[in-house]
């Protein structure tokens, strides 16, 4: 799988599904999704932490584009934010986020 980037959550140390974008693009799209979703909902990282069971710091890192979440964590975030993503790849390949 030359050229594939694998999504890794710094909390987990194991590899997740292959994503066909570079890591900076993945981080940027995840960050945009988290930040804009919270803004639209009028919610905070504290609220999202309570809904997902993830730490505020982890979620803030996602929102700032510092980390790539595992598929498990993106599902938790997506459920809390009422989004259709099951994997990081789903999010990254969403045409709505293509320009991000």
C-alpha positions as CSV (number, residue, x, y, z in Angstrom):
1,X,0.0,0.0,0.0
2,X,2.6,2.6,-1.0
3,X,1.4,6.1,-0.5
4,X,-1.5,5.3,1.8
5,X,-1.8,7.1,5.1
6,X,-3.3,5.3,8.0
7,X,-5.3,7.1,10.5
8,X,-3.8,6.8,14.0
9,X,-5.2,8.2,17.2
10,X,-2.3,9.2,19.5
11,X,-4.3,7.7,22.3
12,X,-4.4,4.2,20.7
13,X,-1.1,3.2,19.1
14,X,-2.7,0.9,16.5
15,X,-3.4,1.4,12.9
16,X,-6.9,2.1,11.5
17,X,-8.3,2.0,8.0
18,X,-6.3,3.4,5.1
19,X,-7.2,6.8,4.0
20,X,-6.2,8.1,0.6
21,X,-5.1,11.7,1.6
22,X,-2.0,13.0,3.3
23,X,-2.1,13.4,7.0
24,X,-2.3,17.2,6.9
25,X,-5.4,17.0,4.7
26,X,-7.0,14.5,7.1
27,X,-6.2,16.6,10.1
28,X,-7.6,19.8,8.4
29,X,-10.8,18.1,7.4
30,X,-11.4,16.5,10.8
31,X,-10.6,19.8,12.5
32,X,-13.0,21.7,10.2
33,X,-15.8,19.1,10.9
34,X,-15.4,19.2,14.6
35,X,-15.1,23.0,14.9
36,X,-17.9,23.9,12.5
37,X,-20.3,21.3,13.9
38,X,-19.8,22.6,17.4
39,X,-20.3,26.2,16.2
40,X,-23.5,25.3,14.3
41,X,-24.9,23.4,17.3
42,X,-23.8,26.2,19.7
43,X,-22.0,23.6,21.8
44,X,-18.5,23.4,23.4
45,X,-15.7,20.9,23.7
46,X,-16.8,20.2,27.3
47,X,-20.3,19.2,26.0
48,X,-18.7,17.0,23.3
49,X,-16.4,15.4,25.9
50,X,-19.5,14.6,28.0
51,X,-21.3,13.1,25.0
52,X,-18.4,11.0,23.7
53,X,-16.5,10.0,26.8
54,X,-13.3,11.4,25.2
55,X,-11.2,14.0,27.0
56,X,-11.6,17.7,26.2
57,X,-7.9,17.9,25.3
58,X,-8.3,15.0,22.8
59,X,-11.3,16.7,21.2
60,X,-9.6,20.1,21.2
61,X,-6.6,18.5,19.4
62,X,-9.0,17.1,16.8
63,X,-10.6,20.5,16.3
64,X,-7.3,22.2,15.9
65,X,-6.1,19.7,13.4
66,X,-3.3,18.3,15.7
67,X,-4.4,14.7,15.7
68,X,-6.1,12.1,13.5
69,X,-8.8,10.2,15.4
70,X,-9.3,6.5,15.3
71,X,-12.3,5.2,13.5
72,X,-13.8,4.3,16.9
73,X,-13.4,7.9,18.1
74,X,-14.7,9.5,14.9
75,X,-17.8,7.3,15.3
76,X,-18.3,8.6,18.9
77,X,-17.8,12.2,17.7
78,X,-20.1,11.7,14.7
79,X,-22.9,10.2,16.8
80,X,-22.7,13.1,19.3
81,X,-22.7,15.7,16.4
82,X,-25.4,13.8,14.5
83,X,-23.2,13.2,11.4
84,X,-23.1,10.1,9.2
85,X,-19.5,9.2,9.5
86,X,-18.4,5.7,10.6
87,X,-14.7,6.0,9.7
88,X,-12.1,8.7,9.2
89,X,-12.1,7.7,5.6
90,X,-15.9,8.5,5.4
91,X,-15.3,11.9,6.7
92,X,-12.2,12.7,4.6
93,X,-14.0,11.5,1.4
94,X,-17.2,13.6,2.1
95,X,-17.7,15.8,-1.0
96,X,-18.8,18.6,1.3
97,X,-15.3,18.7,2.9
98,X,-13.5,18.4,-0.4
99,X,-12.4,22.1,-0.5
100,X,-11.1,22.0,3.1
